[in-house]
Amino acid sequence: MSRPQEPPDSEWGRPPELGPAGAGGGDEDLARRIRIAVEDAGTPITVSKLAERLHGADDAIDDATEYGDLHEALYRDYLQALDAETDLVFDMELGLVYPSDSTAEEFGGG
């Protein structure tokens, strides 16, 4: 399990300050959607597949957001923050995201 590192500056600015699920606001709404997508996958999901799912959802993100920007923000900011809050498990080395009630070992990783 990876822990947050100091992310480089990106177009998305500083890492999100995530609150409880459903707390409202853009960062919290995207964080909630990330949690749901990871749990719905039921198995480890790659950052790329997660970005595809979120980008493909009509109301998940702003229309102006490109897939690459979303992928980068997930990898650098959101997944690390959610991992730190133990909402999910993010393995940065493998680029895999696991549901919070599992561990990489359960799926044969890490």
Wavefront OBJ file of the C-alpha trace (Angstrom):
o trace
v 0.000 0.000 0.000
v 1.391 3.357 -0.974
v 1.291 6.447 1.115
v 0.930 9.981 -0.221
v 4.026 11.636 -1.511
v 4.545 15.288 -2.264
v 2.907 15.491 -5.719
v 4.368 17.727 -8.382
v 2.359 20.754 -9.419
v -0.286 19.970 -11.999
v -3.099 21.754 -13.768
v -5.356 20.571 -10.961
v -3.360 22.516 -8.371
v -2.902 21.272 -4.847
v -4.093 17.824 -3.771
v -7.793 17.720 -2.962
v -8.981 18.138 0.581
v -11.466 15.337 0.685
v -14.252 15.237 3.190
v -16.747 12.530 4.029
v -18.562 10.918 1.123
v -21.498 13.018 0.017
v -20.256 16.154 1.744
v -20.819 18.135 -1.433
v -18.490 20.069 -3.639
v -16.497 19.041 -6.681
v -13.629 17.229 -4.973
v -15.924 15.326 -2.639
v -18.273 14.392 -5.490
v -15.439 13.011 -7.605
v -14.009 11.217 -4.565
v -17.410 9.600 -3.982
v -17.572 8.499 -7.627
v -14.064 7.059 -7.371
v -15.039 5.042 -4.281
v -18.154 3.709 -6.014
v -16.293 2.766 -9.211
v -13.605 0.909 -7.262
v -16.150 -0.956 -5.136
v -18.280 -1.816 -8.190
v -15.222 -3.295 -9.925
v -14.964 -5.859 -7.111
v -11.382 -6.652 -8.112
v -8.298 -4.515 -8.497
v -8.806 -1.867 -11.155
v -6.075 -0.042 -13.026
v -5.843 3.722 -12.843
v -6.385 3.782 -16.618
v -9.598 1.733 -16.429
v -10.837 3.869 -13.524
v -10.160 7.051 -15.520
v -12.023 5.554 -18.508
v -15.050 4.747 -16.351
v -15.138 8.189 -14.757
v -14.474 10.032 -18.003
v -17.186 8.045 -19.785
v -19.846 8.990 -17.235
v -21.745 12.035 -18.520
v -22.034 13.887 -15.240
v -18.974 12.515 -13.416
v -16.617 15.317 -14.394
v -16.585 18.657 -16.169
v -16.871 18.278 -19.945
v -13.684 20.289 -20.431
v -11.636 17.736 -18.524
v -9.626 15.533 -20.834
v -8.935 11.873 -20.115
v -5.197 12.535 -19.644
v -5.830 15.298 -17.120
v -8.191 13.059 -15.174
v -5.745 10.135 -15.226
v -2.954 12.378 -13.951
v -5.137 13.868 -11.203
v -6.244 10.407 -10.096
v -2.685 9.119 -9.935
v -1.050 12.162 -8.357
v -3.767 13.457 -6.065
v -7.084 11.713 -5.562
v -6.023 8.087 -5.174
v -3.202 8.979 -2.800
v -5.570 11.095 -0.682
v -8.225 8.357 -0.595
v -5.564 5.767 0.287
v -4.356 7.965 3.143
v -7.948 8.184 4.411
v -8.179 4.358 4.077
v -11.151 4.686 1.714
v -9.319 2.432 -0.744
v -5.902 0.889 -1.293
v -3.737 2.410 -4.035
v -0.623 0.553 -5.168
v 1.350 3.236 -7.010
v 4.011 0.820 -8.244
v 1.508 -1.459 -9.978
v -1.010 1.265 -10.795
v -3.796 -0.770 -9.166
v -6.622 0.342 -6.900
v -8.303 -2.053 -4.463
v -11.536 -1.680 -2.465
v -10.957 -0.513 1.115
v -12.169 -3.785 2.631
v -9.468 -5.751 0.825
v -5.741 -5.899 0.656
v -3.354 -6.400 -2.219
v -2.422 -9.773 -0.728
v -6.003 -11.036 -1.131
v -5.688 -10.511 -4.882
v -2.165 -11.907 -5.162
v -0.418 -8.546 -5.329
v 1.918 -6.534 -3.111
l 1 2 3 4 5 6 7 8 9 10 11 12 13 14 15 16 17 18 19 20 21 22 23 24 25 26 27 28 29 30 31 32 33 34 35 36 37 38 39 40 41 42 43 44 45 46 47 48 49 50 51 52 53 54 55 56 57 58 59 60 61 62 63 64 65 66 67 68 69 70 71 72 73 74 75 76 77 78 79 80 81 82 83 84 85 86 87 88 89 90 91 92 93 94 95 96 97 98 99 100 101 102 103 104 105 106 107 108 109 110
